Amino acid sequence: AIGKSTLEILKTELSPEERQRSIQELNSTGYWLGEVIQVAKNGQRLNIRSAVSFLKDKTGKTIGVIANNRDITKEKEIQNQLEESEKRFRSSFD
């Protein structure tokens, strides 16, 4: 991964506008937090919660970025099921 951009490594589904907004936030605050869709090698779409910040050397010079990504696909599925269940309950109650 050293020397490669995230575009080369990760298959993240972000529009150019969303990518630009995330880069602007990273540049202005020093970090970016958000959720994205990434495509795994097997083609599966994964919901990812990501925290990105600059990687700096001893002098404080930015030498890269570091990201902590967490697969929240199952969490999202459960959340969607709960929302769907609540809609059915409200509909039957009404």
C-alpha positions as CSV (number, residue, x, y, z in Angstrom):
1,A,0.0,0.0,0.0
2,I,3.0,2.3,0.5
3,G,3.1,4.9,-2.3
4,K,-0.3,4.1,-3.6
5,S,-3.4,6.3,-3.3
6,T,-6.6,5.1,-1.7
7,L,-8.2,5.2,-5.2
8,E,-5.8,2.5,-6.3
9,I,-6.2,0.4,-3.1
10,L,-9.9,0.7,-2.1
11,K,-12.9,0.4,-4.3
12,T,-15.0,3.1,-2.5
13,E,-18.2,4.3,-4.0
14,L,-18.0,8.1,-3.7
15,S,-19.1,10.7,-6.1
16,P,-16.4,13.2,-7.1
17,E,-18.4,15.9,-5.1
18,E,-18.5,13.6,-2.0
19,R,-14.8,12.9,-2.3
20,Q,-14.0,16.6,-2.6
21,R,-16.0,17.4,0.4
22,S,-14.3,14.7,2.5
23,I,-10.9,16.0,1.4
24,Q,-11.8,19.6,2.2
25,E,-13.0,18.5,5.7
26,L,-9.8,16.5,6.2
27,N,-7.7,19.5,5.2
28,S,-9.6,22.0,7.3
29,T,-10.1,19.9,10.5
30,G,-7.3,17.4,10.3
31,Y,-9.7,14.4,10.3
32,W,-12.7,13.1,8.5
33,L,-15.4,10.8,9.9
34,G,-18.1,9.2,7.8
35,E,-19.7,6.2,6.2
36,V,-19.0,4.9,2.7
37,I,-19.7,1.8,0.6
38,Q,-16.7,-0.3,-0.4
39,V,-16.7,-3.2,-2.8
40,A,-14.8,-6.3,-1.7
41,K,-12.7,-8.5,-4.0
42,N,-15.7,-10.9,-4.3
43,G,-17.9,-8.0,-5.4
44,Q,-19.8,-7.7,-2.1
45,R,-20.8,-4.2,-1.2
46,L,-19.8,-3.3,2.4
47,N,-21.0,-0.5,4.6
48,I,-17.9,1.0,6.2
49,R,-17.6,3.5,9.0
50,S,-14.3,5.4,8.5
51,A,-12.1,7.7,10.5
52,V,-9.3,9.3,8.5
53,S,-6.5,11.6,9.7
54,F,-3.1,12.8,8.6
55,L,0.0,10.7,9.3
56,K,2.9,13.0,10.3
57,D,6.6,12.6,10.8
58,K,8.6,13.8,13.8
59,T,8.7,17.3,12.4
60,G,5.0,17.5,11.9
61,K,5.2,17.2,8.1
62,T,2.3,15.3,6.6
63,I,3.6,12.1,5.0
64,G,0.3,10.3,4.4
65,V,-3.1,9.5,5.8
66,I,-4.2,6.8,8.1
67,A,-7.7,5.4,8.2
68,N,-9.5,3.2,10.7
69,N,-12.3,1.4,8.8
70,R,-15.0,-0.7,10.4
71,D,-17.4,-3.0,8.5
72,I,-20.9,-2.1,9.7
73,T,-22.8,-4.0,7.0
74,K,-24.5,-6.3,9.5
75,E,-25.3,-3.4,11.8
76,K,-26.9,-1.5,8.9
77,E,-28.9,-4.7,7.9
78,I,-30.3,-5.0,11.5
79,Q,-31.1,-1.2,11.6
80,N,-33.0,-1.5,8.3
81,Q,-34.9,-4.6,9.5
82,L,-35.9,-2.7,12.7
83,E,-37.1,0.3,10.7
84,E,-39.1,-1.9,8.4
85,S,-40.6,-3.7,11.4
86,E,-41.5,-0.4,13.0
87,K,-43.2,0.7,9.8
88,R,-45.3,-2.5,9.6
89,F,-46.2,-2.1,13.3
90,R,-47.3,1.5,12.9
91,S,-49.2,0.6,9.7
92,S,-51.1,-2.2,11.5
93,F,-51.7,0.0,14.5
94,D,-53.1,2.9,12.4
